[in-house]
Amino acid sequence: MKAIKTALLATALAFGVQAASAQEREIKFGHVGGPGSLFEISANEFAKIANEKLEGKAEVVVYGSSQLGNDSQMLNKLKLGTIDLALPSSIMSSVSPEFSLFEMPYLIEDREHMRRVRDDFLRDELYAAAENKNYKIIGIWENGFRQITNNTRPINVPSDLEGIKLRTPNGVWRVEMFKSYGANPAPMALSEAFVALQTGAMDGQENPLVQIYSQRFQEVQDYLSLSNHVYTPAYVLAGASWNRLPEDVRQVLAETAEEVEGYALEQGERLDNSLLAKFEEEGMQINKVDTQAFVDGSSSIYEKFGSEVDGGQEMIEKVDALR
């Protein structure tokens, strides 16, 4: 009887170890995108492909809509190793100054330009910058070309932003840019923006079309001004838990993140092309800005970036050379 009890105890302990091991192999992937967002579409595609390749060795589980926290909180959790992957975008400019490159207005011409910049420049420059801050980029996806919405007036030229309280992501250079245009920008977590717009605490915000739509900002905003003022990538980012994963799992995750890069660009373009009609149906007034007026009004931010960010001017020139 004692031998049977011992055997049963050993089996129970073994089962407990296996269960704990299986639980440890859940790859927690967090992002702030809402239902239908490009973040959700891209992350779900990544999880689908990766989980097929992993064949039960591990499972990527996606947590959208800021379930694991806002971008700042998820960056901290990556450092602590309590989540495994996140999909930050503009906030990376607060991690290391090299990421501020994508705060520069009208830097990226189109998605083909972005492909060249990603493949011929970013993998060396930004991957190293992330590793210096104890993060690891395993893929560069898309957040998209950003547009301006507000409840005050259509935005045609920079001076139309004068006095408008504008929600921005947490990035020093985005704030600087909109200040130079005359707006009153205020960094705020994406999850807090809807209520701020609804209550009038903020007059407007700026985001890619798919983020605007998936966050339902069209319900609380009257004007949509197509500015394409900034293109923001999204970074598939790992942290402290990365090196604790088995090597073959890390290889699958890294390969799949790069595999989804093209898909993210294609889906971003598809969504941009399909959403304008939906905004019109919901009663938004849509206009295109005077792009040249915004380009002309951006010279000061380029000068400031080139002089204050180490290697900033060189980075701008390298991106321009890939047009």
PyMOL commands that set and color helices and strands:
alter all, ss='L'
color gray80, all
select helices_A, chain A and resi 2-24+38-54+71-80+90-94+97-103+111-131+158-161+172-181+190-199+209-214+217-219+242-244+247-281+291-296+299-308+312-321
alter helices_A, ss='H'
color red, helices_A
select strands_A, chain A and resi 26-30+59-63+85-86+136-150+165-168+184-187+204-208+223-226+231-238+285-288
alter strands_A, ss='S'
color yellow, strands_A
deselect
rebuild
show_as cartoon
